Amino acid sequence: GIKYMEKLGHVILNGDKKVMFSAPHAVEQTRNDAIKYAEPDTGEIAKCLNALGYPVIIKTENMHDDANYDIDCAYKNQLTDYIKQHNIIALIDLHELSPKREQLICLGTGGEDCPNLLGNHEKETQLKDHFKKYFDVVTINDPFSAKGEGTISRYISLNLNIPCVQIEMNSKLFIDNMVSPQQMADIMAKATHIMENK
């Protein structure tokens, strides 16, 4: 009969490409007992990226956790397994910034030594230059550096030794229809070759 499947609160969509995308805040999450807003555009962008052939993991239900904060969670465990099994060579973790922020894009590389990109400053510069083609204000590690040990890009780069980056997109880009999830997915897809370069 039907096997009982434990509800995991996330979904992994297969793709044949070797760069993976993650949207851990596509639904609201709970951090230190406080509910934090969902970043729904990240889930939509991830679905568009999956249609382009990229494997993605998307949070689908709040399990009273925060996959980008809690060290031990089903989301990270399954993501880790998937990366190992499918020889994924890089990860991009998608987030949204408050519309009050001036940054349109913030790249979190783990701090000034950019450990999440395995110390590759050239990659960091290339990523910034890429997003500057589309958006005026692009920052690195300001206001978010993705250096906490529970952040997905830090955790995965540390444990699996592949380059990861956290990309925060200002939610006013979507609120004001400056860019559609599909257009953002295309811009993200163009950044994947930078992540793949040795």
GUFIDO-192413 format. One record per residue (C-alpha): x, y, z. Coordinates in steps of 0.02 Angstrom, whole numbers, plus 32768, in hexadecimal, padded with zeros to 4 digits. Example, Ala and Ser with C-alpha at 12.3 -4.5 7.8 and 13.67 -1.06 7.14 Angstrom:
BEGIN
82677F1F8186;82AC7FCB8165;
//
This chain:
BEGIN
800080008000;802C80B5801A;80CE80D18077;80C581508102;813381E280D0;81708252815A;814383048130;81E7835D810F;81A8840B80E8;8211841C804A;822083D77F9B;82B583AF7F2C;829883C07E71;831783647E05;837B83B67D7C;840B837D7D0E;847A84157D2C;850584127DAE;84DF84B67E07;845184AB7E85;83DD85327EC9;838E853B7F76;82F7859E7FB6;82EC857B8072;827D86118099;81FA85F9800F;817C85E4809D;817D86378148;81F585EB81C6;820C85E98282;82AE862682D1;82C0862C838E;82038619839E;81E286B28331;818886A4828A;81EC86F081FC;819F872A8159;819E86BB80C0;820586EC8027;818C86A27FA6;81E486E57F0B;827986757F33;820B85DB7F1D;81C6861C7E78;827586427E38;82B085957E6B;822185467E09;825085AD7D70;830685747D85;82CE84C07D92;827384D57CEB;831E850A7CA5;836A84667CE1;83B184947D8B;839184257E23;833C84887EAE;830684727F62;827284DA7F9C;822584E98049;816C84C4803C;812F84C680EF;816485158193;819C84858203;81BF84FE8293;8272850B8259;82E2857B81F1;834A851A8173;83C185AE815F;83E385B88219;83CC85118271;846684A28267;840783FF8265;836F83F981F4;832283858173;8338840980EB;83F584118100;840583558117;83A8832E8076;840183B98017;84A88370804F;847682C28015;843983027F6D;84D983647F4C;854382CB7F72;84D982527F0C;84CC82C37E73;857C830B7E72;853D83BD7E82;85D284337E71;858984D87EB3;84F3851D7F11;849685C37F0A;842385E87F9E;839686637F77;835286E57FF0;82F387897FF2;8321882D8044;82A788A88092;826A892B8014;82AC89AF808E;835F897D8064;83C189DD7FE1;841B89427FA1;83C488F07F0E;843788597F18;84A388227FAA;852087947F92;854887368032;85F186E28022;861286BE80DA;867D87568102;871587AE80BC;8777870E809D;86DE86D0803B;86E886218086;864185EE8039;869186047F8E;872685A07FD0;878B86407FDA;877A86687F20;877687277F19;877587257E5C;86D186C67E5E;868B87447EDB;86BC87D67E69;867687817DCF;85D087637E27;85C688197E5C;85F088547DAB;856B87E07D63;84DF88247DD1;851B88D87DB7;84EB88C37D00;843588B97D36;842889127DDE;846E89B87E1D;8497898F7ED0;84F188E97EEA;854C88C97F8E;85B8883E7FD4;859588048087;853188A280AD;84B888928105;84C287D38105;8563877080F9;852186BD810A;85AA86948186;854286458210;8566858B821C;84AE85648200;849E85C8815F;848A855280CD;851985978064;8592859380F7;855C84E6812E;856684988080;860B84E9804E;865884B380F3;8618840080F1;861D83D98037;86A9844C7FFC;864984957F6A;863585507F46;859285997F88;854986477F8A;84B286937FDF;8459870D7F6B;83E187897FBB;836D87E07F41;8310887D7F76;825788507F7D;822888FA7F34;826B88B77E8E;81D588427E8D;815888B17EE9;8175893E7E6A;817E88C47DD7;822D88FF7DAB;8257884B7D84;81EF87AC7D77;821F87077DCA;824286C37D1A;82B687547CEF;831087407D96;832186857D75;837386AD7CCD;83ED87257D23;841486A07DA6;842E861B7D1F;84AD868D7CCB;850D86957D70;852085D97D7D;85B585CF7D08;861486407D82;85EE85C47E0C;862885337D9E;86D085807D6F;876385387DCE;
//
